[in-house]
C-alpha cells in the first residue's frame, strides 16, 4: 500500500459547499460539460484576467492561527489613559461567549424579515432605550457607524431642517473631539458648509449665517460645562444644538436632553466593547420626537402581529435614506447591530445600580489621582470633570520627559499643546494603576510620591445643575437579569427567536451571506487585537501595521488597483470616500466645475445618496428592457455633460446579476469625456480571480468586506468598506488628524484612522487560508451554485435578466409579478418561506415584485436542493390559488408565517391543515424553525411609533395617545 502525505485539512474544502460529486451533478442539471465551460459562457472573454492572482500560498487553519499569533504579538498592550472617546472596558464573559462569539448572533442578516428576527430586534429596543434614557432624549436610532459620523449625520439633518435658508455655517466647539471635527469638516465641505471652530463661551450665536452648533460633554480635555444657557441662546437665534456625549458619565451628570439639546451623539464603546484599535463600535444618535421622520439610520419600533400580539420591526422602513436616492440627506443603509447588542446587553446585565457604581468608581479614582498630582505641585486645569484630568506642565521639555518615562512604564497618556498632558481613567483602573501614574510624574519631577489609597467616600464638587437627579434604566429588563444564570437564559431566549446561517442558507441577492469560518473569527477576541487604543503610538501597533500592509497589498492584487484605504467602515462610507477621491482629483486639477455623476437607473440607492453628499449632481442613465445600461443614452449624456462630467457610478456585475458585455466601452466613454469611473463593489464575489475593477476600466471601487471577504453581517453590522484606487487618485485617500495614516491627506470619513480595525483579521484570515487559487475557485463555485438554482427554478419562476448565453452571474432575479393577478404578493412568498425554515431572498430589489437570489459558494448541493424544494412547493401553493382551489385571501401564503401558537389552538377553521401550515416538507418536520410571531402589521407600527421598552400596560396606554398625535406622512 502506497501513502501520499499531504495536508488533510485544506480550508477551501471547508469554505466551498459542493464536493466533486455534487459539482458533476450540478453541471449536468445546468447542461454543460465542465465548470470551465460554464465560466466561459458566463464571464465575457474581454474582461477575463490574463494571469492568476499573485497571492501567498494557502495556509491550513492551524498554520494560519500560529502565524497570525506571531503577527498579533507584535502589538504592545500598554495601559491606555488617552481617552478621546476610547476607553478600556470589560465585556462580561457571559456576553462575550454567548453573543460576540456565537454564530447564532453574528451570522444573522439585517432584520428586514422581522418575524424571524425578534431576538435581535428586542436587543436593539433595549439599546435604544438605554441611549434615550441616559441622554434624556425622546427617540434614538438603532446605532450609527461611530461618533464622528453620527455627529456629521446631525449636521446634515439640521442643515436640511433649518428655516434659515441662507445659513451655511456651523459652530463647532474647539473642545469637540479632534477626530469628530475632522469628519465634520470632510462631510461639510462638499455641501458648501463652513465650520466655525471656537470657544463656546465666547461664540456669537446671533450670527445669521449659523444654522446649528455642536458641543462636547464632557469636553475633549475632560472639562464639564453646563450648556443650558448656550443652548437657550442658540434656540433664541433658531439654531439647532447637538451635544456629543459619553454615556457612562451620564449616570452621574445631568443629561444633555435636560439642558435642552436637540440631539445627542456619541459612542457606546465603553459599555463593554473592546477598543479594537478603533472599531467596530456602535455610534448613537438620540433626538427629539419631532425629528423622528428625518433621523438618519434605523429605528426599531413596536407593532402588532396578525394575532394582536406585540411584535418588533424596523419602523418607518421606507424612510431609509438609500430608498430616497438623490433626495436623501444621508447615505446610511446599515447600522452596528452586533456592537449595539453588546452595549445594550452590558446595560441589561449590570443594571442602573452597577453601571452607576462603575461610573462612581471611575470618578473616585480620578479624584484620588488629582489630589496625588497636586501634592506633587502640578496644576490640574479642569474645575469640574468626570474621568479626565488636564495637567499643565511648565515646559515642552517636561512634557517630553513625562512621555518618555510613561512609555518606559508601559503607559500611554494624551499629549496636546506643548505643555499639556491628558489622563483619562476607565472601568478597569485600580488604585494600583493610580499609584503607577503618580510614580511617573514623581520620577520626572524628582519628588517622592505619597501613598495612594481609595477612601470609602468621596464628595462630588459639581454644581447642583450638573448633578443628575432623574432616573434611568427603570424598565424591568434592566433590573432582572443580573445573575449570570438569568442573563445566559435571557440571551438564549432571544437567540432562539432569530434565524441565522446556523439554521439554513440566507439566499439574499446583493448581500452575499457566505461562511464566516470559526478560524477567521477566533483572533477577533484576542487581547492583542482588541486591547489597543486607536491613538496609541504607531510603534506599539506593529502587528496591526503588518495586517494593514498585507491586506492592502492583497486587495490591490484582487482589484488591480495601485492603493487601498481601509478607513471606511461601511459600504456606503466606502462609496462616499471613493467619490471624495474623485472630487479631490478634479479639484486639484482646477476642475471644480466637474460635478455631474452619471448613475444608472438600476443602481443601488446609496449611489445617488452618496453622490449628493459629495456635492455632485445626479443624472440618471436609462436601462434597456434587458436590464442593462442603455449605452446609447449613456454616450449621449456623457457627451452632453462632457465639460461638467465628474464620474460614472456603476455596479459590476450589474445589480441585475449579469456581466454586461459593454462594460469596457462604457468605461472608455466616460474617460474620453474627462470623467472617472466609480465601481460599486457589492458584487465582487463574482469577480475575484476571474476579472477585476481595474480590468474593466474602473478608477475606484469599494469592497464590502462583510460580503465578499467573509466578515459576518452581525444582524445588520458591523461592516467594512475599503476602497481601491488607481495611482493618480491615491493622494486623495482619507487621512486622519490625530494619527498619520501613512501620509494620506484626504479628509477623514471615519473616527478611527483604520476604521473598524479589529475585524480586519477576519478578511486577512480568509485570504490567507484560501490563497489565489482558492479565491478564484470560490468565485467559480458561486457562479455554479447560482446557475444551478436558476436551472432548477426557471420553469417555475421566470428569471428576469440573463447574460448573452442565458447565464446569470452569482445571483438572479425571480419574477413574481405575475402572481399579483391571483392576489399573491412577493411579500407573501417571503413570509411563507419562513414556514419552510428559510430567510427570504432580497425582496423587491432591484425590481419591485421580484426576489433576488444569491446562494454563495459556501452552500452545499443538499442545502441548495432544500431551498429549491421549498420554492417549488410554494409555487404549487400559488397555483392552487390561481386555479381557484385555494381561497384568494384565506390561504397558506396570506397567513404565513405560522407560529406554534397559531396551530396549537383547540379550534382550527382554516381551509388547509395544520400539517400543511407548519410541516410543508419532511426536512422541516425534522428540523423546524418556529417564527415567534405571526405576520407583523407594518402600517400599524408606523402610525403608532414606540421605539423603547414598554410594559404591556404602557403599550396599551401609549397606543391611543400616539394615534392622536402622529399625523405626519410616512415615507
N, C-alpha and C positions, 0 to 999 in steps of 0.2 A: 504493500500500500504506500502510495506517494502522498506526501502532505506539502501544501504550498503556504508557508507562513505569510500572512498579510493582515492588515487591520480588520478586525471583526466588527468594529463599531464605527462605521462610516456615517457621518452626520447627515449627508444628503439623503440617505435611506430613511432617516428619521423625519426629515423635513418634507419630502415629497410623498404624497399618499399612495399613488398606484405603483404596484410592483410590475415586473416584466410581463407576467401572465395577464395582468389586468390591462396593461398598455396594449397588448396584442388584441384583446377582446374589444377594447375601445376603438382602436384603429379600424377594425372590421366593421363596427357599427357606423363609423363615420364614412367609410368607403374609400379608404386609402391604404396603400401597401406598407407605408412606413411613417414614422414621425417626421423624418426629413421631408417626405413628400407633403405632409400636412403643413409644415412650416413654410415650404416653398410656395404653396398655394395661398398662404395667408399673409406673409410679410413681403411687401414689394421688393424685388431684387435690387432696385436702385438705391434703397436705403440700408441694405444689409451691411454689417461690418465686414471689413476685408480681413481683419485679424482677430483672433480670440482675445479675450480680456487678459491683460497682463497683471495678474494679482498673485499674492503669495499662495503657495500650495495649501490645500485644505487641511485643517487640523481636526483630530478627533476631539470629542468633548473633554476628555481627561487632559489631553495635551494643551488644549486651549486654556482651560482653567488654571493649569500650572503656569503657563506662560503669562497669562493675564495677572495672576497673583504677583508675579515679579514686576510687572509694569505698575500695578497699583501700589506696590510697596515703595515706589519712588516718591509717592506723596508723603509729606511730613505732617503729622497731626499735632499742630500747636494748640495751645489754649487760646481761643479767639475771643477778644473783647472789642472787636472793631465796630460792631453794631451796624448802623446804616440800613436797617431793615432786615438783617440776617442775624440769627442768634442760635447758639447751641440749645438743644432741647432734648427731650426724652420721649420717644414714641413707645407707649406701653407695649410690652411683648405680646400681649393677647391681641392687640390690634395689628401689630406687625405680622404675626404668624397667620392670622385669620382673615386679613384683608389685603395688605400690601403684598404678601407672598402667596396669595390664594387665587388660582386661575378662575375660580367662580366669580371673583370680583374684577380681576384685571383683564379678562378676555371678553367681557361683555361689550355690547355696542351702545352708542348713543340711544337714549330711551325714547325714540320716536314711536315704537310699538309699546305703549305704556302698560298694557295688560300683562306683559311678561317682563316688566322692569320695575315692579312695585317696591322691591327692596332698595334698589339704588335711589329711587325717587323719594322714598321716606328718609333715607340717609341725607339726601340733598335738602329736603324740607328742614331737617334738623340743622343743617349748616346755615341755611337762610335765616332760620330763627335765631341762631346764635349770633350771626352778624347783625341782624336788625336790632336785637335787644342790647348787645354790647355797644353798638354805635348810637343807639337811641333814635333810629330812623324807622320809617313806616313800611319799607319794602326793600328787598335785596334780591340780587340775581344769584344764580347757582354757581358763580365764580367766573373770573376772567383769568387772563394768562399770567399776569404778575402785577405788582403795584404800579410800575411806571406806565404800562399800557392801560391799566384801569384809570389812572389819572388822565391819560390822553383821551380816553373814551368820554369822560365827563366834560373835557374841554370841547370836544366835537358836539356833544349833546347840548350843552348850554349855548354854544355859538349858534346852533340851529334854532334854538328856542328864544334867543334874545329878541326883544322888541326894539332894541336899539340897532336898527338895520345897518347903520354905517359904522358900528363899533367893531373894530378888528384887533383890539389889543386885550391882552390877558395878563393880569397881575399875578406874579409868582413870587411867593416869599423866598428870600435868599436862603432860608432855613429849610426849604423843601429838600429832600434827599437829592444829592447831585445826579444820580443816575435817572431819577424821575424827571428832573429838569432837562436832562439830555434827551430823553424820549419825547417829552413835551415839545421841545424845540424841533425835533425831527418831524413830528406829526403836524405841528402848526405851520411850518414854513411853506409847504406846498399849497396851503389854502390861503396864503396871504395874511396869516395871523401873526402878530408880533407879540413876543413875550416881554413883559416889563418886570425884570427881576429886581427886587429891592427889599427894604426893611418894612415889614407890615406895620410897624409902629409909626412910621412917617409917611406912608403911602397916601397919595391924593386920590381918594375914591370918587371924587366928583368929576374926574376927567371923563368927558362924554364919549371918548374913544374906547373906554373899557367896557367889556361885557361880562367879565367874571374874574374870579380870583381863586387861588389855591394856597392853602396853609398847611403846615406840618405840625402834628400834635401827638406826642412831644416832638420838639423841633430836632433837626438833624444833629445839633450839638448837645441835645438832651434837655434843653430848657423847656419848661412847661409854662405856657401863657394862657390866660383867659381871653378867648377870642370873641366873647359875647358882644362887646362894643364894636369891634371891627365888623362883625357880621351884620349888626344892626345898621351901621352906617353904609355898608355895601348895599344892603337892601333898599335903603333910602335913595340910593342912586341907581336902582334897578340892575344891580349886579348879582349874579349867582355866585355862591361860595361853596367850594369843595374843600373838605378837610381830609388830608391824608393822615391816617392814624394807626396806632398799634393796639391790637385787640386786648392783649394781656394787661396793658396799662389801664384800660377802660373798666377793669374790675374795681379800680380804686379811684380813677379820675372821672370827673363829670364828662359824660359822653358829648361829642360834638352836636348830636341832634338836639340836645337840651340847650345848646348855645345858639341854635337857630340855623345850623348848616343846612345847605340844600342837598348835599351829597357827601358821603364818606367813602374813601377808598383806602386800600392797604393790602397787606399780605398776611395770610393766616399761617405762615410758615412756622412760627414759634409755637403753634398748637400741635406739637408732636412730629412735625415733618423735618427730616434732616436737611441741613443747609445744601448739601449736594453740589457744592461749587457753583451754586446759582439757581438750581431748579431741578425738577419742576416743583412749583408751589402754586397754591390757589390764591390768586388775587381776588379781592372782593370789591363790590360796589353796592352801597345801600343809598337810598334816596327817599324823597317824599312821595306819598301816594299819588300826587298829581302828575308825576312823571312816569307812571307805570307803563304807559303805552309807547314810551320813547326810550326807556332804559335799554342799553345795549346788552347783548348776551341772552342767556336763557333764564327763564323764571319757572320754577316748579310750583304748580298750584294744585289745589284740591278740586275734585269734581265728584260726580256720582257715576256708578255703573248702571247697567240695564236693570239690575235688581234693586237699585236705590241705595246701594252701599257706598260708603266713602271710598274714593279712589284718587290716586295721584296721577298727574300728567304734566307734560311741558305746556305751560299756559301760553295763550296767545301765540301759538306756533307759527301762524302765517306772518307774524310780525318779525320773524328772524331776518336779520339785515340782508343776508345773501339772496333772499327771495325778492327784496325790494330793488335789487340790482343797482342801476346808476342813481336811483333816488335815495339810496341808503346813506346814513350818516356814520356808518361803521361797516367793517367787513367781517365782523366776528361771526364765525359759524361753528364755534366749538366752545369748550369750557375746560376746566381742570378737574373733572369729576372725581377721579380716584384720589386726588390730593384734597379736595374739599370734603370727600367722605372721611378721609383720615382725620382732618382737623375737626370735623363735626363729631366724630366718634371720640376724639380726645375730650371734647366738652361733655359728651354723654357719660363717659367713663369717670371723669373727675368730678363733674357736677359743679355748681356755683361755689360751694364752700371750698373745695380743694383747689379750684382754679384761683380763687381769691387768695388762698393761702400761698400758692406758688408765687403770685404777684407780690404778696406781702413779704415773702422771703427774699425775693429779688431786691425789693426796695430797702429792706432792712440791711442786707449785705452792702448795698450801695451807700447807705448812711454810715455804716462802720468804716467802709473804705474812705469816704470823705473825711471823717474825723481823723483817721490814721494819717492820711496825706497832709491834712492841715497841721497835724502835730509835727510833721517834718518841715513845716514852713512854706508849704506850697499853696498857691492860690487856686481855688475852685470857683469858676465863673458863674455857674448856674445857681440862681437863687432858689428856684423850685425845679425839681427833677423827679423822674421815676426810677430809671435804671442806668442813666448815663451821666458821667462827670466830664466837665470840660476843664482840664488842668492847664493853667497858664504858666509856662516856664519863662526864664529870664533871657534865654538866647536860643538861636538856632543850633548852636553847638551843644547846648544842654539837651535839646530835643533829639539830636543825633545820638548823643550818648545814651539817652534813655532807650532809644530804639535798639541800639547795639546790645545793651545789657538785657533788654526784654527778650530779644530774639535768641540770645545765648541761653536764656532760661526757658525757651520754648513757648514764648508768649507773644501774641500779636495785639497791639493797640491801633487806634486810628491816629494818624499824624496829619495835621492840617494847619494852614497858615505856615508861619515859620517857627512858631514857638508853642503851638498848642498840641495837647495830647487828649484824645477822647477815649474814655474807658466805659464800655457798656457791659453790664453784668447780665446774667441769664439764669434760667431754671437750674442748670447744673452747677452753678457756682456754690462752692462750700467755703466755710470760714478759712480753711487752709489755703484756698485759692486767693482769698483776700490778702492773707499774710504773704503769699508769694509775690503778689502785685506790689505790695508795700515795700517788700525787700528789694525789688528792682530799683525803685526811686531812692530808697535809703542808701543803697550801694553807690548810685551815681552821685548823690549829694554828700557822701562820706559821713553819713549820720547813722545812729543806732535806731532801728525800728522798734517801737514799743510792741508788746504782745497784743495780738488782736483776738477778741472773743465776741461772740454774738450774745447781746443781752436778752433777757426774757421779754422785755418790752421796749418798743421804740415809738416815740411820738412823731406824727407826721406834721410838718410845719407848713403845709399848704394853706392858702387862704380858703375860707369856707366855700367860696364859689367853685373851687376846683375839686372839692371832695365829693365823690359820688354818694348820693343818698337813694337813688332809685334802684329798684330790684331788677334782676336779670336772670335768665335761665330758670324761670319758675315752673315751667311745664314739667309734668311728671316724668317725661322721657329723660330729662337731665337730673332727675332726683331719684332714680330707681336702680340703675344698672351699675352699681359701684363696686360690687364684689366681682371677682374675675369669673366665677361661675355664671352669674347673671349676665355679665357682659358677653361672654362667649355664646351663651344661648340666644341673646338678642341678635348678635351679628349673624349667627347661623340661621335664625328665623328669617332675617331679611334676605340672606343669600339664597335661601330655598325658594324665594319668590321670583328670582331672576333667571332667565335663560342666558347661557353664555356658551362659548366654544367648548366648555366642559360637558355640555349636553349634546350638541349637534352642530352641524355646519351653519354658518350665518352667511347666506349667499348674496351679500349686498354688492350690487354693481357700484363701481367707483370707490368702494371703501376697503376692499382687499383685506378681508378678515382671515388671515393665514395663521399658521402655527406660531405661537410665541414660546419658543422652546425653554424648558426649565434651565438648561445650561446657560442660555442667554440671559436669563433673569437673575441668576444667583449672585453675580457681582454687585448688583444694584444696592443691596443692603450691607455690603462690606463697609466698615468704618473708613477705610482708605478712600472710598468713593463718596460716601455721604457726609463725612466729617469736616470737609474743607469749606472755609468761608470764601465766597467768590472774589473778595478783595484782598485775600492773603497775598503776600509777595509771590511772584511767579516762581521763584526758586524753590518754594515749598510745594509746588504742584508739577513736578517734572513728570510724574506719571500721567497726569491729565494732558500735559503738553504733548507727550508721545501719542496718547489716544487721539487728540485733535489732529496732529500732523499726519498720522497714518490714515485716519478716517477721511480727512480732506483729500489726501493723495488717492485713496481708493475710489472715492466718489468722483474725483476728476477723471479717473480711468473709465469709470462706468458711463459718465456723461460725455466724455470727450472734451471737457472744458479745461481752462487754464487755472482757475481758482475757485474755491468754495468757502462760503461763510456759514458757520454752524450756529450763528446767533438767533435767527428767527425761531420762535418756539411754538409755531403752528403753521399749517399750510397757508392760511390766509396771510399770516405775518410774512411768510416767505414770498408770496405774491407781491406784497407791498414793498418788501426790501428789494426784490428784483426790479420793480418799476422805478424805485428810487435810484437804483444803479443806472438805469437807462436815462432817467432825468438828469442825474449828475453828469453823465457823459455829454448829453446835449448842451446842458448849461455851460460846461467847461469849454465847449467849442463856440460859445456865443449864440447858440440856437435855442434860447429860452422860449422862442415862439413855437417850438415843436411840442405841441400839447395834445394832438389828436391820437387817440388809441382806437384802432380798429378791433372790434370784438365780434366774433361770430354769434349769431342768434342762439346757437346751441350751447354756448359756453356756460360753465358753472357760474352762478350768480355772484360769487365772490369776485370774479374777474372784473365786472364793471364797477362793483363797490370799491375794490382796491384802486382801480384807475382813478375814480373820482377823488378818493382820499389822497392820491398822489398828485392832485392838481391837474388831472387830464380831463379832456372832453371825450365822451364815448360816441363813436359812430358804429352802428351795428351793421354787420355784413350778413347778407341773406344766406339761407341754406337751400339746397336743392331738395326736390321731392325724395331723393335717396338719403337725405340727412347730411350730405357732405357740404363743405363750404362751397358757395357759389363763386367759382373762380372769376367768372366774368364780372360779377358785382364787386368782388374784392379788387380786381385790377382797375375797375372804373373809379372806385373810391380812393384807392391808393394814388391814382393819378390826380383826381380832383383835389385831394388834400396834400399833395406832394410837398408843398412848402411848409406845411404845419405838421406833417406826419411824425409822430414820436415812435409808435410801435404797433405791432400786432400782438394780440394775446390769443394763443391757440393751444388746444389740448390735443395730445397725440399719444396713442391712437385717439380718435375722436371721442367726444362724450357719448357718441352712439355705439362705441365699441368696434370701430372699423379703422383699419390702416388706410387712410386716404392716399390714393396714388399720386395726387397732385401736390403733395406737401412741399417737395423741393422747389417746384415752380412758385408756389405761394410765398415761400421764404425769400426766394430770389427777387420776386416782385417788390416786396417790402424794402429790401436792401437797395434796389435800384432807385427808390424814391427817398433814400436817406433815412429810413426808419430802421428800428431794431426789432427782433422777434423774441417775445417772451413766450416760453412754453410752459404750460401748466403740467406739473409732474404727477398729477393724480393717477395717471395710467402707466407709470414707469414699469409696473410689474409685467407689462407686455413688451418692454423694450430691452431690459438688461441683458446684455450679451448678444443680442440679435441686431440691434440698431442703437442709436443714441441721439440725444438732442442736438449735439454738435453736427452729427452726420446729416440730419435732416435740414440743418441750416439755422437752428435757433442760436440766439446770443446769450440767453439767460434762461434758467429753468429752476423751479423749486422742486424739492424732493420731499414727499411725505414719508419720513422715516417710520411713522406709525402705520404705514401701509406696506410699501414695497420692502422695507428693511426691518420689519418684524417688531418694532416697538408696539406693545399692546395698546389697544384703543382705550382701555381703562373705563369703559362705560361712558365715553364721551370726552376723553382727555386723560392723560397728557398726550401731547404730540410734539413733533419736531419738524420744522420745515426749512431746512438749509437751502441755500441757493448756490448754483454753479454758474459761472460766467466766463465768457471769452476774455482774452487778455486785456483788451482795451477798456473793458468795464470793471476790471479788478480793482482799480484805485478807488472806486466808489462803493465798495462793500462797507458794511456797518463797522464803525469803530466804537469806542467807549470812553467816557470822560474820566472814569476812575482808574481803569486798568488799560494798559497799552495792549490793544487787541492786534498784535503783530503789525503795528504801524498803519492800520486802515483808518481812513479819515472820514468815511461816511457817517451820518448821524445814526445813533443807536436806535434800534427798533424794539429792543427788549431791555429789561432792567439789568440783567447779568451779561457779561461780555461774551460768554459762550452759551447763552440761553439755558436750556434745560440740560445742563452738562451731565448730570448723574444718570440719565437714561441713554446717553450715547453709547455706553458699553454694550447695550443690547444689540445695536446695529453693528458695532465693532465685532461682537461675537459671531453674529450671523455671517458676515462676510468672511471672517477668519475660518469658520468651520465649513463654509460652502466652497470657497475658492472660486476662481474664474469659471471653471468648468461647471461647478455646482450651481452658481448663479444663473448661468446660461441654461442649464438643464431645467432649473426651476421655471424659467420663462417659458420654455418649450412645454413643460407639463401644465402650466396654467392655460396655455392655448389649447392643449389637448383636452383638458377637463371641460373647458368652456364649449368646445366644438362637439364633444360627446353629449353634453346636455342638450345642445342645440339639435343634434341629430335625433335624439330621443324624444324631444318635446315639440319639434316644429310641425308635426302632423296634428298636434292638439292645440297649440298656440302659435299663431303667426309670428315669425321673427321679423322685426320691423326693418332692420337695416343689416346688410352684409357687404363684404368686400367684393372685389372683382370676380373672384372664383367661388362666390357663395359661402365664404368662410367668415366667421366672426373672429375678433381678436381674443382677449381674455375674458370678455363679458358680452352679453347680448341683451336685446330688449324684446320682451314678450308682449305682444299687443293684446290687451284685454278690453279694448274699447267696444268691440262688437257685442260684448255681453250686456252692455247697458240696455240694449233692446229688451232683454229679459229682466231688467231691473237689478242686475248684478253689477256692483261697482268693484273697482280694483281693490278698494279697502276691504270688501267682503272676503276676497281671496286671501289678503294679508292676514286677516283675523282668523280665517278658517285654518290656515297653515299652523297656527298655534296649537290647534287640536291634534295635529299630526306631529307635534314636537319640534317645529321649525320656526325660526325667525323668518319673517318675510324678506324677499329681495327688496331693493330700493323701489319705493312706490312713487309713481308719477314723476320721476325724473330720469332722463331729461324731457320726456314726453308725458303729458298728462294722460292718465288712464292706462299706463303700462307698468310692467315690472322689469327692472334691470337686474340681471342675474350675473354674479361673478363667483365661481366656485373656488378659485385659487388653486395652486398646485398642491396644497397640503391635504386636500380631502381625498380619501381612498375611493376606489370604484364602488365599494359597498355603500359608503355614505352618499355618494352621488346617486346611486340607484334608489336609495331610500327617499331622497328628495324627488327624484323623477317619479317614483311610485306615488308620492303624495300629490304632486302636481297633476298627474294623470287621473288620479282618483277624484280630485277636486273638479277637474274638467268634466268628469262623468256626473258629478253632483250638479254642475251648472247645466249640463244637458237635460237633466231631469226637470229643471226649472224651464228651460227653453221649450221643452216638449209639453209643458203643462202638467206633468205628472207630479211635480212638487209646486207648492204654492209660491207665488212670486215674492211674498213678504214673510211667510211663516215657513222658513226652510233652514237647512243646516248652515248655510253661509251667512244668512242675515242674523242668526242668533249666536254666531261664533264670536269669541271663543266660549266654550262650555266649561264651567268650573265644577268642582266636586259638589259644591253646594247646590248647583243647578240641577244635577241629575239625582242627587240623594234626597229627593223630595217624595213625599208619600203619593202625591198625585202627579201624574205625567200626562199632559194633554197636548203634546206636540205631535205633528204628523210624521215623526220619524222616531226611531227607537233610541233609548239611552246609549245602547252599544254603538249605534251609528254616530252618535254625537261625540263620544269620548274615546272609542277604540276603533277608528276607521281602518287601521291596518294591524296585522299581527305584531309587527315590531312595536307599535305604540302600546299594545297590551302588555308587552314585556318590559317596556321602559318608558312609562308615562310621565310626561312633564305636565303638571297641572297649573294652568293660569290661576292666579289668586283672585282675580276679579273678572267680571263679565265685561262686555263692550262698554267703553267709557264714553260718556256724553261730553264731547269736546266743547260744543257751544255753551252748554251749561257752565262748564268750568271757566270759560272766558267771560261770561256775563257776571259770574259770581266769584271774582278773583280772591282767593285766600291762599297765601303763599308762606304761611308759618304754621307751626304746630298748634293745633286747636283740639280741645276735647270735643266729644260728640255734642255736648250741650252748647258749647260756644259756637260750634259749626252751625247748629240749627239757628241760633240767635243771629249770627253774622249773615246767614243766607238772606234773610228778609231785608236786613239793612243794606246789603250790597246790591240787591236787586233794585232798590230805590235810588241808590246813589251812582251806580256805574252806568252812565248814559253814553260814554264815548264810543266811537266806532272801533271795531276790531279789525286790524289789518295785518 
